[in-house]
Amino acid sequence: MVLIDTTITTAHTSRLDAYGAQPSYDTDAFAELVAWVERTAALTRPDRIHWVDGSDGERAALLQDMVDAGTLIRLNEDKRPGSYLARSDERDVARLESRTFIASERPIDAGPTNNWADPSEMRETLAGLFDGSMRGRTMFVVPFSMGKLGGPISQLGVQITDSPYAVASIAIMTRVGSAVTELIAGGASWVRTVHSVGAPLEAGEPDVPWPSNDEKYIVHFPDTLEVASFGSGYGGNAILAKKCFALRIASVLGRDEGWMAEHMLLIRVISPEGRALHVAAAFPSACGKTNLAMLRPTLPGWTVQTIGDDIAWIRPGADGRLYAINPEAGFFGVAPGTGPATNVTAVDTLRRDVLFTNVALTDDGDVWWEGLTDEAPAHLIDWRGDDWTPDSGRPAAHPNSRFTVSAAQAPSIAPDWEEAVPLDAILFGGRRASNVPLVVEAFDWNHGVFMGSTISSERTAAAEGTVGELRRDPFAMMPFCGYNMADYFAHWVSMGEVTAPPAIFQVNWFRKGRDGRFLWPGFGENARVIEWVIRRIEGAAPAVDSAIGRLPVELNLAGLDAPQPDLDALFAVDGDGWLAEAELTEEFYDTFGERIPEELRAQLAALRARLAAAAG
């Protein structure tokens, strides 16, 4: 079957050509997919088209092509077998929230926290940008499944891209290949996503290791369930199955179909008695999500199994409980700060078959980043490709450098990690130096939703802006909600109507004393907080009511040197500070006008009343 009307040239032969046969299905559903590919190819005018089948030979050829092109550096096979390092363009290193748009028919459906664009005007703009954008390149057609193939909570998508780096990343982060194409050909619904680095090549023009374009757009069309991304080859800007589909588009699907797509890790906690409970937790990027997802408890007898480290899809079950899956197949984690002292499980996960981006290269062909070892090597090649020594006065790895690795490699991975699990608890957290206690339990579901709607955290290198600046990030979803966030809050309220909703807690590992010192050791010691959460669910841990929620009477601190003044400060409730928080919350709610659910306005009023009563 001819895919486009123009001639596909073969001036540049690729190893992938041997694997590039288009699948053939005699169904209307497959014809619809092919027609979409044809239209996209006619617009972007690639030199060749490759349908990804997910085979080992295909992946090996793809990786070798990128090594030959200078996009990837093959790492030392003895030290890091099957692993590669990519260096991005210096202007293409993070999510681009300022260039991320929700192109809904009505501006109100995007809300004040999203960048709205008129869909007709945006389609016209994108058509101009994509016109000829893949000239001189291969257009890859990547069918993928979020969640296990055919799973009851799973969703399908197809990404068209001219970035082999994106293809390799998608193949780690999702389930790709012919089996997905078969499901689509059989009539399964799917989401359309298109991506181009926006760097066409003229005949004979040399390529660069990391092609990109200074003009960038990441656009979501929630009314038609489509995503288009132009100009960036990095992370979630190019791996459209991740934040674009799994959160922004999926949150719209969840709103319409009665489920939730959340920026949450997912773990199983097994007590010394052998009872297993499941916890989902929402934290902004680079605020300890992966550390908690791969927690190695310091408390004897407790075990944590990883189910997911970043995204959870949650649906009501027939038994009145909420059930969750991790829709991803891999981890796309922040490298700096990841080391044996902070997350030994992640370090063990990265022993082989990893795609690293923007970390440093050692002289013996391995990788390094700040936090991997106590002492830096005497010499490195930094993330820009320049010589580096400890005296260079700059980071060797970019602060948002990443690793992409299969979730199945994690030593902590649950044996049934691809299955849905019942939720017993939900945690909300952020990076707060003051006000928020180490842990506090919500009085009920709506109070928990109120907690989630008020989460704030210090800005990290994963997003644009000044690092350290306090940003409001309700449910850790501010950059990822695909529709009006006030309506999203209302959807959360409605999801509590199940007969057995999980308990909700707020945690804060980052509270500081007056001297600027962290009051809690964090990392593996966070298991002590998780233990209290589990015991609360079991009815075995006492709590005391405060103006902001229920606080522990005590934690299990056996073997931990925790000065009493530090503990007192960790759980102190500053009435004046919380009244100031209430004012800021009201200001935030007011940005949404009348769309804020009355249940949350009532929770805010109740908080003020409790604070006034506590003040006497």
C-alpha positions as CSV (number, residue, x, y, z in Angstrom):
1,M,0.0,0.0,0.0
2,V,1.4,3.4,-0.9
3,L,1.4,5.6,2.2
4,I,1.8,9.0,0.6
5,D,1.3,10.4,-2.8
6,T,4.8,11.9,-3.1
7,T,7.8,9.6,-3.8
8,I,9.6,8.2,-0.8
9,T,13.3,8.6,-1.6
10,T,16.0,6.1,-0.6
11,A,19.0,8.5,-0.9
12,H,20.0,7.7,2.7
13,T,19.7,4.0,3.4
14,S,18.9,3.0,7.0
15,R,19.4,-0.4,8.7
16,L,15.7,0.0,9.7
17,D,14.6,-0.4,6.1
18,A,15.0,-4.2,6.5
19,Y,12.4,-4.1,9.3
20,G,10.2,-1.5,7.8
21,A,7.3,-3.4,6.2
22,Q,3.9,-2.0,7.0
23,P,1.5,-4.5,8.8
24,S,-1.5,-5.5,6.7
25,Y,-5.0,-5.9,8.2
26,D,-8.2,-6.0,6.2
27,T,-10.4,-4.0,8.6
28,D,-12.0,-0.6,8.6
29,A,-10.3,0.3,11.9
30,F,-6.9,-0.3,10.4
31,A,-7.8,1.6,7.3
32,E,-8.6,4.6,9.6
33,L,-5.1,4.3,11.1
34,V,-3.5,4.1,7.7
35,A,-5.4,7.1,6.4
36,W,-4.2,9.1,9.4
37,V,-0.6,8.1,8.7
38,E,-1.0,9.0,5.0
39,R,-2.3,12.4,5.9
40,T,0.5,13.1,8.3
41,A,3.1,11.8,5.9
42,A,1.7,14.0,3.1
43,L,2.1,17.0,5.3
44,T,5.5,16.3,6.9
45,R,7.1,14.7,3.8
46,P,9.5,12.2,5.3
47,D,12.0,10.3,3.2
48,R,10.9,7.0,4.6
49,I,8.2,5.5,6.9
50,H,8.8,2.8,9.5
51,W,6.0,1.0,11.4
52,V,7.4,0.0,14.8
53,D,6.9,-3.7,15.5
54,G,8.7,-3.8,18.9
55,S,11.1,-6.6,17.9
56,D,14.6,-7.0,19.5
57,G,16.2,-6.7,16.0
58,E,14.4,-3.5,15.4
59,R,15.5,-2.0,18.7
60,A,19.2,-3.1,18.1
61,A,19.1,-1.4,14.7
62,L,17.6,1.7,16.0
63,L,20.2,2.1,18.7
64,Q,23.0,1.4,16.4
65,D,21.7,4.0,14.0
66,M,21.8,6.6,16.8
67,V,25.3,5.6,17.8
68,D,26.4,6.0,14.2
69,A,24.7,9.4,14.0
70,G,26.4,10.6,17.3
71,T,23.0,10.9,19.1
72,L,24.0,8.1,21.5
73,I,27.3,7.1,23.1
74,R,27.5,3.4,23.9
75,L,28.7,2.9,27.5
76,N,31.2,0.5,28.8
77,E,29.7,-3.0,28.3
78,D,31.5,-4.3,31.4
79,K,30.3,-1.5,33.7
80,R,26.9,-0.7,32.2
81,P,25.9,-3.3,29.7
82,G,23.3,-2.4,27.1
83,S,23.3,1.2,28.1
84,Y,23.7,4.5,26.3
85,L,24.2,8.2,26.9
86,A,22.5,11.0,25.0
87,R,23.3,14.7,25.2
88,S,20.5,17.1,24.3
89,D,20.9,20.6,22.8
90,E,21.5,23.1,25.6
91,R,18.2,24.8,24.8
92,D,16.2,21.6,25.0
93,V,16.5,20.2,28.6
94,A,13.2,20.3,30.4
95,R,9.4,20.5,30.2
96,L,8.2,23.6,28.5
97,E,5.1,24.7,30.5
98,S,5.1,28.1,28.8
99,R,4.8,26.4,25.4
100,T,2.2,23.8,26.5
101,F,-1.4,24.5,25.4
102,I,-4.9,23.1,25.9
103,A,-6.7,23.8,22.7
104,S,-10.3,23.2,23.9
105,E,-13.3,24.6,22.1
106,R,-14.1,26.9,25.1
107,P,-11.5,28.8,27.0
108,I,-13.3,28.1,30.3
109,D,-12.7,24.3,29.8
110,A,-8.9,25.0,29.9
111,G,-9.2,27.2,33.0
112,P,-6.9,29.8,34.4
113,T,-4.0,27.4,35.2
114,N,-3.6,26.2,31.5
115,N,-2.4,28.1,28.4
116,W,-5.5,28.1,26.2
117,A,-5.4,28.2,22.5
118,D,-8.2,28.4,19.9
119,P,-8.2,24.9,18.3
120,S,-8.8,26.2,14.7
121,E,-6.1,28.8,14.9
122,M,-3.7,26.3,16.6
123,R,-4.3,23.7,13.9
124,E,-3.5,26.3,11.3
125,T,-0.3,27.3,13.1
126,L,0.8,23.6,13.5
127,A,0.0,22.8,9.9
128,G,2.5,25.5,8.9
129,L,5.1,24.2,11.3
130,F,4.7,20.6,10.3
131,D,4.7,21.3,6.6
132,G,7.8,19.5,5.4
133,S,9.1,19.2,8.9
134,M,10.3,15.5,8.5
135,R,12.0,16.0,5.1
136,G,15.2,14.0,5.0
137,R,14.2,11.9,8.0
138,T,12.4,8.7,8.9
139,M,8.8,9.0,10.1
140,F,8.2,6.3,12.8
141,V,4.7,5.0,13.5
142,V,4.7,3.8,17.1
143,P,1.6,1.9,18.4
144,F,1.7,1.8,22.2
145,S,-0.3,0.6,25.1
146,M,-0.5,2.3,28.5
147,G,-1.1,-0.5,30.9
148,K,-0.7,-4.1,30.0
149,L,-2.1,-5.2,26.6
150,G,-5.8,-5.7,26.8
151,G,-6.0,-4.7,30.5
152,P,-9.4,-3.4,31.8
153,I,-7.9,0.0,32.7
154,S,-5.4,0.2,29.8
155,Q,-5.5,2.7,26.9
156,L,-4.0,2.6,23.4
157,G,-2.3,5.3,21.4
158,V,-0.1,5.8,18.3
159,Q,2.7,8.3,18.1
160,I,4.1,9.5,14.8
161,T,7.6,11.0,15.3
162,D,10.8,11.7,13.4
163,S,12.9,11.2,16.5
164,P,14.6,7.8,16.9
165,Y,15.5,8.9,20.5
166,A,11.7,9.3,21.2
167,V,11.1,5.9,19.7
168,A,13.7,4.2,21.9
169,S,12.3,6.0,25.0
170,I,8.6,5.1,24.2
171,A,9.7,1.5,23.8
172,I,10.9,1.6,27.4
173,M,8.1,3.6,28.9
174,T,5.2,1.8,27.2
175,R,4.4,-1.5,25.5
176,V,4.9,-1.0,21.8
177,G,4.6,-3.0,18.6
178,S,2.6,-5.2,16.4
179,A,0.4,-6.6,19.2
180,V,-0.9,-3.0,19.8
181,T,-1.5,-2.6,16.1
182,E,-3.6,-5.8,16.1
183,L,-5.8,-4.4,18.9
184,I,-6.4,-1.2,17.0
185,A,-7.1,-3.1,13.8
186,G,-9.6,-5.1,15.8
187,G,-11.5,-1.9,16.7
188,A,-10.0,-0.8,20.0
189,S,-10.1,3.0,20.6
190,W,-6.8,4.9,20.5
191,V,-5.4,8.4,20.9
192,R,-3.5,10.2,18.1
193,T,-0.2,11.9,18.9
194,V,2.2,13.5,16.4
195,H,5.7,14.8,17.2
196,S,8.4,16.4,15.1
197,V,11.8,17.8,16.2
198,G,11.2,20.4,13.5
199,A,14.6,20.1,11.8
200,P,14.1,19.0,8.1
201,L,17.2,18.1,6.2
202,E,17.9,19.1,2.6
203,A,19.5,16.6,0.3
204,G,23.1,16.1,1.3
205,E,22.8,18.3,4.4
206,P,24.6,16.8,7.4
207,D,22.5,16.1,10.5
208,V,23.3,17.1,14.1
209,P,23.3,14.7,17.1
210,W,20.3,16.4,18.7
211,P,18.0,18.1,16.2
212,S,15.5,20.5,17.5
213,N,13.9,23.8,16.7
214,D,13.9,27.1,18.7
215,E,10.1,27.3,18.1
216,K,8.3,24.8,20.3
217,Y,4.7,23.8,20.8
218,I,3.2,21.0,22.9
219,V,-0.6,21.1,22.2
220,H,-3.5,19.0,23.5
221,F,-6.9,18.8,21.8
222,P,-9.1,17.4,24.6
223,D,-12.3,17.5,22.5
224,T,-10.8,15.2,19.9
225,L,-8.3,13.4,22.1
226,E,-5.2,14.4,20.1
227,V,-1.7,15.7,20.9
228,A,0.8,17.5,18.7
229,S,4.3,18.4,19.7
230,F,6.8,20.4,17.6
231,G,10.4,21.5,18.1
232,S,11.6,19.7,21.2
233,G,13.2,16.2,21.4
234,Y,13.4,16.1,25.2
235,G,11.5,14.0,27.8
236,G,7.8,14.6,28.1
237,N,7.9,17.0,25.2
238,A,8.7,14.1,22.9
239,I,7.5,11.0,24.8
240,L,3.9,11.9,24.3
241,A,2.6,8.8,26.0
242,K,3.8,10.2,29.3
243,K,2.6,13.5,30.6
244,C,0.7,14.5,27.4
245,F,-1.4,11.3,27.1
246,A,-1.2,9.6,30.5
247,L,-2.1,12.8,32.4
248,R,-3.5,15.6,30.3
249,I,-5.6,13.6,27.8
250,A,-6.3,10.8,30.2
251,S,-7.5,13.2,32.9
252,V,-10.2,14.3,30.3
253,L,-11.0,10.7,29.6
254,G,-11.3,10.1,33.3
255,R,-13.6,13.1,33.9
256,D,-15.9,11.9,31.1
257,E,-15.8,8.2,32.0
258,G,-15.8,8.3,35.8
259,W,-12.1,7.5,36.6
260,M,-8.9,9.5,37.4
261,A,-5.5,9.9,35.8
262,E,-3.1,11.1,38.5
263,H,0.5,12.2,39.0
264,M,1.1,9.5,41.6
265,L,3.5,6.8,42.6
266,L,2.0,3.5,43.6
267,I,3.4,1.0,46.2
268,R,2.5,-2.1,48.2
269,V,3.4,-2.0,51.9
270,I,3.7,-5.3,53.6
271,S,3.6,-5.3,57.4
272,P,5.6,-7.7,59.7
273,E,2.3,-9.6,60.1
274,G,2.2,-10.2,56.3
275,R,-0.7,-7.9,55.6
276,A,-0.4,-6.0,52.3
277,L,-1.9,-2.5,51.8
278,H,-1.6,-0.2,48.8
279,V,-0.7,3.5,48.9
280,A,-0.7,6.1,46.1
281,A,1.2,9.3,46.6
282,A,1.2,12.6,44.7
283,F,4.4,14.7,44.9
284,P,5.7,17.3,42.4
285,S,8.7,16.3,40.3
286,A,12.0,15.9,42.0
287,C,10.4,16.0,45.5
288,G,11.1,12.4,46.5
289,K,8.6,10.4,44.5
290,T,11.1,7.8,43.2
291,N,12.7,7.5,46.6
292,L,9.3,6.6,48.2
293,A,8.4,4.4,45.2
294,M,11.5,2.4,45.8
295,L,11.7,2.8,49.6
296,R,13.8,0.3,51.6
297,P,12.4,0.6,55.1
298,T,14.7,1.0,58.0
299,L,12.1,-0.7,60.3
300,P,12.6,-4.4,60.7
301,G,9.9,-6.6,59.2
302,W,8.5,-4.0,56.8
303,T,8.7,-4.3,53.0
304,V,7.8,-2.0,50.2
305,Q,7.2,-3.2,46.7
306,T,7.2,-0.8,43.8
307,I,4.2,-0.8,41.5
308,G,4.7,2.6,39.8
309,D,6.9,5.7,40.4
310,D,5.0,8.5,38.6
311,I,1.5,8.0,37.2
312,A,-1.6,6.1,38.5
313,W,-4.9,5.5,36.8
314,I,-7.7,5.0,39.3
315,R,-11.1,3.5,38.8
316,P,-14.0,2.4,41.1
317,G,-14.4,-1.3,41.6
318,A,-17.6,-3.3,41.9
319,D,-16.8,-3.7,45.7
320,G,-17.0,0.1,46.3
321,R,-13.2,0.5,46.5
322,L,-10.9,2.5,44.2
323,Y,-8.4,0.4,42.2
324,A,-5.2,1.7,40.6
325,I,-2.7,0.7,38.0
326,N,0.7,2.1,36.9
327,P,0.0,2.6,33.1
328,E,3.7,3.0,32.4
329,A,6.3,0.2,31.6
330,G,9.4,2.2,32.7
331,F,10.9,4.8,34.9
332,F,11.9,8.3,33.6
333,G,13.7,9.5,36.7
334,V,15.8,12.5,37.7
335,A,19.4,11.3,38.1
336,P,21.0,14.0,40.3
337,G,20.5,13.2,44.0
338,T,20.0,9.5,43.2
339,G,22.7,7.5,45.0
340,P,23.3,4.6,47.4
341,A,22.5,6.9,50.4
342,T,19.3,8.2,49.0
343,N,17.9,5.4,46.8
344,V,20.0,2.3,46.6
345,T,17.1,0.5,44.8
346,A,17.2,3.0,41.9
347,V,21.0,2.6,41.7
348,D,20.6,-1.2,41.5
349,T,17.9,-0.8,38.8
350,L,20.3,1.2,36.6
351,R,23.0,-1.5,36.3
352,R,22.1,-2.4,32.7
353,D,19.9,-1.5,29.7
354,V,19.5,2.2,30.5
355,L,19.1,5.2,28.3
356,F,20.8,8.1,30.2
357,T,20.3,11.7,29.1
358,N,22.5,14.7,30.0
359,V,24.5,13.0,32.8
360,A,28.3,13.1,32.8
361,L,30.6,10.5,31.2
362,T,33.5,9.0,33.1
363,D,36.9,8.3,31.5
364,D,36.2,4.6,31.6
365,G,33.0,4.9,29.7
366,D,30.5,4.9,32.6
367,V,28.1,7.6,33.8
368,W,28.2,9.9,36.8
369,W,26.0,12.6,38.3
370,E,26.0,14.7,41.5
371,G,24.9,12.5,44.4
372,L,25.9,9.2,42.8
373,T,29.1,9.1,44.9
374,D,30.3,11.1,47.9
375,E,33.4,12.3,45.9
376,A,33.4,13.3,42.3
377,P,35.8,11.7,39.9
378,A,39.0,13.7,39.1
379,H,37.9,14.1,35.5
380,L,34.7,13.8,33.5
381,I,33.1,14.9,30.2
382,D,30.1,16.9,31.4
383,W,26.6,16.9,29.9
384,R,27.6,19.5,27.3
385,G,30.5,17.3,26.1
386,D,33.2,19.5,27.7
387,D,36.0,18.5,30.1
388,W,35.1,18.8,33.7
389,T,37.0,18.6,37.1
390,P,35.8,19.2,40.6
391,D,37.2,22.7,40.3
392,S,35.2,23.6,37.3
393,G,32.6,25.4,39.3
394,R,29.6,24.0,37.5
395,P,27.5,20.8,37.7
396,A,28.8,17.9,35.6
397,A,25.3,16.6,35.0
398,H,22.4,18.8,34.2
399,P,20.0,19.3,37.2
400,N,17.2,17.7,35.1
401,S,19.3,14.9,33.7
402,R,17.4,11.6,33.4
403,F,17.5,7.9,33.2
404,T,15.0,5.8,31.3
405,V,14.8,2.1,32.3
406,S,12.3,-0.7,32.3
407,A,10.3,-1.0,35.5
408,A,10.7,-4.7,35.5
409,Q,14.4,-4.3,36.3
410,A,13.8,-2.7,39.7
411,P,14.7,-5.1,42.5
412,S,11.7,-3.8,44.5
413,I,9.2,-4.3,41.7
414,A,6.0,-6.2,42.8
415,P,5.6,-9.5,41.1
416,D,2.1,-8.5,39.9
417,W,3.0,-4.8,39.2
418,E,1.0,-4.7,36.0
419,E,-2.3,-5.6,37.7
420,A,-4.9,-3.3,39.4
421,V,-4.6,-3.0,43.2
422,P,-7.1,-1.7,45.7
423,L,-6.1,1.6,47.3
424,D,-6.0,1.8,51.1
425,A,-4.4,5.3,51.4
426,I,-3.5,8.4,49.4
427,L,-0.7,10.7,50.4
428,F,-0.2,14.3,49.2
429,G,3.1,16.0,49.7
430,G,5.5,18.7,48.6
431,R,8.7,20.5,49.6
432,R,7.8,22.8,52.4
433,A,10.2,24.4,54.8
434,S,7.5,25.5,57.2
435,N,3.9,25.1,58.4
436,V,3.1,21.6,57.0
437,P,3.7,18.9,59.6
438,L,5.6,15.7,58.9
439,V,2.3,13.8,58.6
440,V,-1.3,14.7,59.1
441,E,-4.5,12.7,58.4
442,A,-7.5,14.2,56.8
443,F,-10.8,14.1,58.8
444,D,-12.7,12.7,55.8
445,W,-12.6,12.4,52.0
446,N,-13.6,16.0,51.3
447,H,-11.1,17.3,53.8
448,G,-8.5,15.2,52.0
449,V,-9.5,16.7,48.7
450,F,-9.1,20.1,50.3
451,M,-5.6,19.1,51.4
452,G,-4.7,18.0,47.9
453,S,-6.1,21.2,46.4
454,T,-3.8,23.4,48.6
455,I,-0.4,21.6,48.0
456,S,2.5,23.9,47.3
457,S,6.1,23.0,46.7
458,E,9.4,24.6,45.9
459,R,10.1,24.8,42.1
460,T,12.5,22.2,40.8
461,A,14.8,21.9,37.7
462,A,12.2,19.8,36.0
463,A,10.2,22.9,35.1
464,E,10.8,26.4,33.9
465,G,11.2,29.1,36.6
466,T,13.5,30.0,39.5
467,V,14.6,27.0,41.4
468,G,13.5,27.3,45.1
469,E,10.5,29.6,44.3
470,L,7.3,28.4,46.0
471,R,4.7,27.3,43.4
472,R,1.2,26.1,44.0
473,D,0.8,22.6,42.7
474,P,-2.5,21.0,43.8
475,F,-2.5,17.2,43.6
476,A,0.9,17.6,41.9
477,M,-1.2,18.1,38.8
478,M,-0.9,21.8,38.0
479,P,1.2,21.3,34.9
480,F,-0.6,18.1,33.9
481,C,-4.4,18.6,34.3
482,G,-6.0,18.6,30.8
483,Y,-9.0,20.7,31.7
484,N,-10.3,23.4,34.2
485,M,-8.7,22.6,37.5
486,A,-11.8,23.7,39.4
487,D,-13.7,21.0,37.5
488,Y,-10.9,18.6,38.3
489,F,-11.4,19.4,42.1
490,A,-15.1,18.7,41.7
491,H,-14.3,15.4,40.0
492,W,-12.2,14.4,43.0
493,V,-15.1,15.3,45.3
494,S,-17.4,13.0,43.3
495,M,-14.9,10.1,43.3
496,G,-15.3,10.0,47.1
497,E,-18.9,8.8,46.7
498,V,-17.7,5.1,46.5
499,T,-18.6,3.2,49.6
500,A,-15.1,2.6,50.8
501,P,-12.8,5.4,49.8
502,P,-9.1,5.3,50.9
503,A,-7.9,7.4,53.8
504,I,-6.0,10.6,52.9
505,F,-2.8,12.0,54.5
506,Q,-0.5,14.9,53.9
507,V,3.2,14.5,54.4
508,N,6.2,16.8,54.4
509,W,9.7,15.3,54.5
510,F,11.3,18.8,54.1
511,R,10.3,20.9,57.1
512,K,13.2,23.0,58.5
513,G,14.1,24.4,61.8
514,R,14.9,28.1,62.5
515,D,18.5,27.3,61.8
516,G,17.7,26.1,58.3
517,R,18.4,22.5,59.1
518,F,16.1,19.7,57.9
519,L,14.2,18.4,60.9
520,W,13.6,14.9,59.5
521,P,16.3,12.5,58.1
522,G,14.0,11.4,55.3
523,F,14.8,8.6,52.8
524,G,14.6,5.1,54.4
525,E,13.4,6.7,57.6
526,N,10.2,7.8,55.9
527,A,9.1,4.2,56.5
528,R,8.3,5.3,60.1
529,V,5.7,7.7,58.7
530,I,4.4,5.0,56.4
531,E,4.1,2.6,59.3
532,W,2.0,5.1,61.2
533,V,-0.2,5.5,58.1
534,I,-0.7,1.8,57.8
535,R,-1.4,1.4,61.6
536,R,-4.0,4.2,61.4
537,I,-5.8,2.4,58.6
538,E,-5.7,-0.8,60.7
539,G,-7.0,1.2,63.7
540,A,-3.9,0.5,65.8
541,A,-2.3,3.9,66.0
542,P,-3.7,6.7,68.1
543,A,-4.1,10.3,66.8
544,V,-5.1,13.6,68.2
545,D,-7.3,16.1,66.4
546,S,-5.8,19.5,65.5
547,A,-7.1,22.5,63.6
548,I,-5.5,21.1,60.4
549,G,-6.2,17.4,60.8
550,R,-5.3,14.4,62.9
551,L,-1.7,14.2,64.2
552,P,0.2,11.2,65.5
553,V,0.3,10.7,69.3
554,E,3.7,9.0,68.6
555,L,5.8,7.5,65.9
556,N,8.0,4.4,66.1
557,L,11.4,6.0,66.6
558,A,13.2,3.0,67.8
559,G,16.9,3.3,66.8
560,L,16.5,6.8,65.5
561,D,18.3,9.7,67.1
562,A,15.5,12.3,66.9
563,P,15.8,15.2,69.4
564,Q,12.6,16.1,71.1
565,P,12.8,19.7,70.1
566,D,13.0,18.6,66.5
567,L,10.0,16.4,66.9
568,D,8.0,19.1,68.5
569,A,8.8,21.5,65.6
570,L,8.0,18.8,63.0
571,F,4.4,18.6,64.3
572,A,3.9,22.2,65.5
573,V,0.8,23.9,64.1
574,D,1.4,27.7,63.8
575,G,-2.1,29.2,63.9
576,D,-1.0,32.5,62.4
577,G,0.9,30.7,59.7
578,W,-2.1,28.6,58.8
579,L,-4.4,31.6,58.8
580,A,-2.0,33.2,56.3
581,E,-2.2,29.9,54.3
582,A,-6.0,30.2,54.4
583,E,-5.8,33.6,52.9
584,L,-3.5,32.4,50.1
585,T,-5.9,29.4,49.5
586,E,-8.8,31.8,49.1
587,E,-6.9,33.9,46.7
588,F,-6.1,30.8,44.7
589,Y,-9.7,29.6,44.7
590,D,-10.9,33.0,43.6
591,T,-8.9,32.7,40.4
592,F,-11.5,30.0,39.4
593,G,-14.5,32.1,40.3
594,E,-17.7,30.2,40.9
595,R,-16.4,26.9,39.5
596,I,-14.7,26.0,42.8
597,P,-16.8,23.3,44.4
598,E,-18.8,24.5,47.4
599,E,-17.5,21.5,49.3
600,L,-14.0,23.0,49.2
601,R,-15.2,26.5,50.1
602,A,-16.9,24.8,53.1
603,Q,-13.6,23.1,54.0
604,L,-11.8,26.4,53.9
605,A,-14.4,28.0,56.2
606,A,-14.1,25.0,58.6
607,L,-10.3,25.3,58.8
608,R,-10.6,29.0,59.7
609,A,-13.2,28.2,62.4
610,R,-11.0,25.5,63.9
611,L,-8.0,27.8,63.9
612,A,-10.1,30.5,65.6
613,A,-11.2,28.0,68.2
614,A,-7.7,26.8,68.9
615,A,-6.5,30.4,69.4
616,G,-9.1,30.8,72.1
